[in-house]
Amino acid sequence: MSDSINPYESPKSDIAAAGPAFSAGSLNETMLRYLKEASPWLRFVGILGFIMCGFMAVGGIVVIFTAPFLTSLTESVGSSFGVAAAGASMGVLYIIMAVIFFFPAKFVYFFGVKIRNYLQNNSDQELELALKNNKSLWKFYGIVCIIYLAIIPIFIIIAIAVGISSAFM
């Protein structure tokens, strides 16, 4: 009689309780493949960003130091007004833009490096640092978008004011 099934007993199963689809520290093969494929491209884009920043900074320095020579060249034509100031301003603007563009290049590059390190070492700390760089990249882009959206109305108002004032001259 011990072989009979007790109708009042809870059902038993060998299947483990289903947990969340994604738990800490576990990436499936598809996720790992995507990370492996993305890592070299992220590093490549980051390195190109560093090179671009270097060219912009060098170009800005060259423009700043050549602006006085452009003034002497344009004096013979009679249009030297503000050439040195405009050249120096453009050079400073290029250097500022190089500094600004450095940060997304840094975040993209280190995102790719940390992903590669995670895939080689299977260290959760490396994955955490990779995701931190990814978060920083998108936070940077978000801040840039907010600044851009705040500046647009100011430029629209200035353009309207200049247009109205030039109509009365």
Backbone torsions as a table, in degrees:
resi	resn	phi	psi	omega
1	MET	NA	-14.6	-179.2
2	SER	-71.9	-16.3	179.3
3	ASP	-82.4	-7.9	-178.1
4	SER	-77.8	154.8	-178.6
5	ILE	-88.1	130.8	176.8
6	ASN	-81.7	116.2	-177.1
7	PRO	-68.8	-14.0	-177.0
8	TYR	-100.1	-0.3	-178.4
9	GLU	-82.8	146.4	177.0
10	SER	-64.7	144.9	178.0
11	PRO	-66.0	146.6	179.2
12	LYS	-115.2	143.4	-179.4
13	SER	-142.7	147.5	177.1
14	ASP	-88.9	-5.6	-178.4
15	ILE	-77.6	130.7	179.1
16	ALA	-71.6	152.8	178.7
17	ALA	-61.9	135.7	-179.2
18	ALA	-73.1	125.0	177.9
19	GLY	-94.9	-169.5	177.8
20	PRO	-64.8	153.2	-177.9
21	ALA	-63.0	-31.4	179.9
22	PHE	-130.0	114.6	178.1
23	SER	-110.9	161.5	-176.3
24	ALA	-58.1	133.5	175.0
25	GLY	83.1	4.4	-179.3
26	SER	-125.5	119.9	174.4
27	LEU	-119.3	136.1	179.9
28	ASN	-79.2	174.7	-174.7
29	GLU	-62.6	-37.3	179.8
30	THR	-65.0	-44.1	178.3
31	MET	-61.0	-44.3	179.6
32	LEU	-63.7	-38.6	178.1
33	ARG	-64.1	-43.7	178.6
34	TYR	-62.1	-42.2	178.0
35	LEU	-64.2	-41.8	179.9
36	LYS	-63.7	-39.6	179.8
37	GLU	-72.3	-31.9	-177.6
38	ALA	-79.5	-30.7	-173.0
39	SER	-55.5	-49.6	-179.9
40	PRO	-65.2	-34.3	178.8
41	TRP	-68.1	-38.2	177.6
42	LEU	-64.0	-43.6	178.6
43	ARG	-65.2	-40.5	179.2
44	PHE	-61.3	-48.3	-179.9
45	VAL	-64.6	-38.3	177.0
46	GLY	-62.8	-43.6	178.8
47	ILE	-64.7	-41.7	176.1
48	LEU	-61.2	-37.3	176.8
49	GLY	-63.6	-41.7	177.2
50	PHE	-62.4	-42.9	179.5
51	ILE	-63.0	-43.7	178.8
52	MET	-60.5	-43.1	178.9
53	CYS	-62.3	-40.6	177.8
54	GLY	-62.7	-45.5	178.0
55	PHE	-62.5	-40.8	-180.0
56	MET	-65.5	-42.1	180.0
57	ALA	-65.5	-45.6	178.7
58	VAL	-63.5	-42.9	177.4
59	GLY	-60.8	-41.2	178.0
60	GLY	-63.3	-42.0	178.7
61	ILE	-65.1	-42.0	178.5
62	VAL	-62.1	-43.9	-179.6
63	VAL	-63.9	-41.0	179.5
64	ILE	-61.6	-43.4	-176.8
65	PHE	-81.1	-19.8	178.4
66	THR	-94.2	-9.4	-179.2
67	ALA	-59.0	-43.0	178.2
68	PRO	-62.5	-33.7	178.4
69	PHE	-69.7	-34.2	176.5
70	LEU	-65.7	-33.4	178.2
71	THR	-63.3	-44.8	-179.7
72	SER	-67.1	-32.1	177.8
73	LEU	-70.7	-37.6	-176.8
74	THR	-84.2	-11.1	176.9
75	GLU	-65.2	-32.9	179.6
76	SER	-66.7	-27.6	178.7
77	VAL	-85.5	-24.5	179.1
78	GLY	96.6	15.5	-179.2
79	SER	-127.8	50.1	-175.9
80	SER	-91.4	1.6	-175.6
81	PHE	-63.0	114.8	173.3
82	GLY	77.6	6.4	-178.2
83	VAL	-65.9	-43.1	-179.4
84	ALA	-65.9	-42.9	179.9
85	ALA	-65.7	-41.5	179.3
86	ALA	-65.8	-40.9	178.8
87	GLY	-64.8	-44.2	179.0
88	ALA	-64.8	-39.0	178.6
89	SER	-63.5	-42.1	178.6
90	MET	-65.3	-39.5	177.9
91	GLY	-62.8	-43.8	178.0
92	VAL	-64.4	-41.0	178.5
93	LEU	-60.9	-41.8	178.3
94	TYR	-63.0	-40.9	179.7
95	ILE	-66.6	-42.0	177.7
96	ILE	-61.8	-43.2	179.3
97	MET	-65.5	-35.4	177.3
98	ALA	-63.1	-41.1	178.5
99	VAL	-65.6	-42.5	-179.3
100	ILE	-64.6	-44.7	-177.9
101	PHE	-72.3	-15.6	178.5
102	PHE	-62.6	-39.0	-173.3
103	PHE	-66.3	-47.7	176.7
104	PRO	-63.8	-34.5	177.3
105	ALA	-62.7	-41.7	179.1
106	LYS	-63.2	-45.9	-178.0
107	PHE	-64.8	-42.0	179.8
108	VAL	-65.9	-45.1	-178.8
109	TYR	-61.1	-49.4	-177.2
110	PHE	-71.7	-25.7	172.2
111	PHE	-61.2	-47.1	178.5
112	GLY	-65.3	-40.2	179.7
113	VAL	-64.5	-45.2	-177.6
114	LYS	-68.7	-33.0	175.2
115	ILE	-64.7	-44.7	178.3
116	ARG	-60.3	-43.4	178.6
117	ASN	-63.4	-38.6	178.0
118	TYR	-63.1	-44.1	-178.5
119	LEU	-66.9	-32.2	179.4
120	GLN	-78.7	-39.7	-172.6
121	ASN	-105.2	-13.9	-176.1
122	ASN	54.0	40.9	-178.7
123	SER	-97.6	122.6	178.5
124	ASP	-62.0	-28.9	179.1
125	GLN	-64.6	-38.8	178.2
126	GLU	-66.1	-41.0	177.1
127	LEU	-63.5	-40.3	178.5
128	GLU	-62.4	-43.0	178.3
129	LEU	-67.2	-36.2	176.6
130	ALA	-62.2	-46.5	-179.7
131	LEU	-67.7	-31.2	176.2
132	LYS	-64.2	-42.5	177.4
133	ASN	-65.6	-37.8	177.1
134	ASN	-63.8	-43.4	177.8
135	LYS	-61.3	-43.0	-179.5
136	SER	-64.2	-38.0	177.7
137	LEU	-60.3	-50.0	-176.6
138	TRP	-72.7	-29.4	173.7
139	LYS	-65.5	-42.7	177.7
140	PHE	-59.8	-48.6	179.3
141	TYR	-62.0	-37.7	177.8
142	GLY	-63.3	-43.2	178.6
143	ILE	-64.5	-41.6	177.5
144	VAL	-61.3	-41.8	178.1
145	CYS	-63.2	-41.6	178.8
146	ILE	-63.4	-44.4	178.4
147	ILE	-61.9	-44.4	179.4
148	TYR	-60.9	-45.9	179.8
149	LEU	-65.8	-28.2	177.4
150	ALA	-77.1	-31.1	-177.7
151	ILE	-79.4	-32.3	-176.9
152	ILE	-53.7	-51.6	-179.9
153	PRO	-60.8	-33.6	178.4
154	ILE	-63.6	-44.9	179.0
155	PHE	-67.6	-34.5	176.6
156	ILE	-63.7	-44.6	179.0
157	ILE	-63.7	-42.5	178.3
158	ILE	-63.1	-42.7	179.7
159	ALA	-63.0	-41.5	178.3
160	ILE	-65.3	-43.7	-179.9
161	ALA	-63.0	-42.7	178.5
162	VAL	-65.3	-41.3	178.2
163	GLY	-62.8	-43.6	179.5
164	ILE	-67.4	-43.4	-178.8
165	SER	-67.5	-34.2	178.6
166	SER	-74.0	-22.9	177.4
167	ALA	-70.6	-27.1	-178.5
168	PHE	-92.8	2.3	-180.0
169	MET	-93.4	NA	NA
